[in-house]
Amino acid sequence: MIGARAERLTPAERIGCVVRGERADRIAYFLNAGLHGAGLVGASIRELFGRADLAVEGALAVQQRLGNDLVTSFTHAAGEVEAFGGEAIYFDDGPPNAGAPPLTAASLGALTAPSLAHPALAIRLEVTRALVARVDGRIPVVGALVAPFSLPAMQLGLPAWFDLLHDAPREAERLLAVNVEHCVAFGRAQLAAGASVILAFEPLASPTMTSRPLFRALGLPALRRMLAGLGGPCGVSTASAPILGVARELADAGAALLYASEGDDLAAVGRAAGDRAAVLGNLNGVAMRGWSADDVDREVRALVARHRGGRPVIVAEHHGEIPLQVPFETLVRLAEGLRRYGGLDGDADA
């Protein structure tokens, strides 16, 4: 297994170098193939995400086989909507999706943040604690949540959320206030359970998704309050939507990590973030489905060429999760190539 091989630095030390803008022994990477963990431990996706022990074993199996420099306790975003009264719909060949939106504009006046004892949230905290105990400081554990401005896309449905933002901004602010309260409580609980960093998924922050005036008026203040309230490091992902147009604002707001899309210029995102945030991205997991062995080798060499000489970044799939349709052998070859050619000290075989 790739992750069992001895290296000059531990994953935690390597990630620390990236965060500080220092050169490490090689390129850091995070090929988040959580769905593949089900097959690795002989479970269905429903079983994997329904039992904390299986979720932990699946996450560790992926990390060991790919040698990832990060491991995550994230299971699926639909769980956060379950906590607000929704449901998760499971599939055999992909991640669970949120069912019908549980909230309406008329229900927001009585809305309160859910209890962290809700099973969909409690299992994530249990997985976090167990992963932290198992990796024993060698590998940073990434917690995750859906950020306040994007969570309503599942709570209300995207059309209803856009209607509320444009037609009833005061009611929108009410929902955002509840979501900030929820995100702060859930994020702080994950940090208290030992997570090294929280990753907040905020795709509606991307300029391709929401107008700049609208995001600056409502979304950015909510995100800023969340980041300030967590009391620990938090990154922001726009979930494969371009982040460059908002990178400076997110770094100014306190984001510790910025998750770049395939279409983003990593160097430009890094310049926008300055020394305030580290950058990760920008592999396209959907494209990986059709990669041949030669394609993988070509992509690795192109990645290494882009990373040499600039500020270090963490190579990662840009949506946050690699589709189950990507052959695991493709990911193994990609990881092997990054280790073989990704030395940052001039040694191509580091």
C-alpha positions, 0 to 999 in steps of 0.5 A: 500500500502506498501510504505504508511506505516510509518517507522523509516527512509525515503527511502532517509535516508535509501539509504544514510546509504547504500552509507555511508556503515552504518547500516540502519533500514532494507535492502534497496531494489529496485524492478524495475517493471516499465512495471507493472506500465502500468496495475496499471494506466490502460494504454498500454506500448506505452501510459505509455512511450509516456506520461510523466504524465502516466509515472510518475503515473506508477512509483509512483504506483509501488513505493507505492505498493512495498515500493521501496527505489528508484524510476526511471524516466527511460522509455526505452533504445530504446529512446536514439537510436530514438534520433540518428535517429532510432525507437522504436518498441513496444510490449504489453508484454515487453519493447520497443526494438530498430529497425534497426540500424540508423547508419553505419560506413560510416555515422560516419564522420558527426555524432553529438550528438542529441539535448536534445529537441528531444522528446525521450529525452525531455520526460525523463527530463519531467518525472524526474522533475515531479517525483522529485516534487512529492516525495519531497526529501523522495525518491531518483530519479534515472535517467538513460542512455545507456553508450558510449561503449554499445550504439553502439550495438543499433546505429550500431548493435552489429556485426558492432560495434565489427567489427569497434572496431577490424578493425577500432579503430579510427572510433570507437573512433570517435563514442565514442567521440560523445557518451560521449558528448551525455551521459554527456549532457543527464546525466547532464540534468537529474541531473539538473532536480533533479535526485539524481544519474544517472545509466549508462547501460554498459553491454559491460564492463563485461569481459564476453562480451568484452576482457579486452584489448579492453575494457581498450583501448577504453571502459574504457577511454570513460566511465571515461570521461563520469563519470568525465563530469557528475558533479554528482553521477553515477552508472554503470550496466552491465545489468545482465552480471557479473561485478566482473571482472571489479568492481575495474576498474569501482570504480577507474573510479569514479562509485558511484554504481555498479550493480551486477548480479545474478552470482556475489558474492556481498561481493566480488564486495563490497571488489573490490569497497572498500569505493568508490562505493555502491553495488546493485543487484543481483535478477534474474527477469527471475527466478521470473516468476516461484516462488511460495509463498514458493520460495519467502519466501525461497529466502527472508531468503537466501537474508537476511542471505547473507546481515547480517554482511557485508557491506549494499547493495541495493537488486535489480533485476540484469538486471535493469527491472523486466519482465512483466511476473512476477506476481505482487503478487510475487513482493508484497510478496517479498517486504513484506518479505524483510521488515519483515525479513530484519531488520539490527539491529537484529530485524527480524520483523523491 
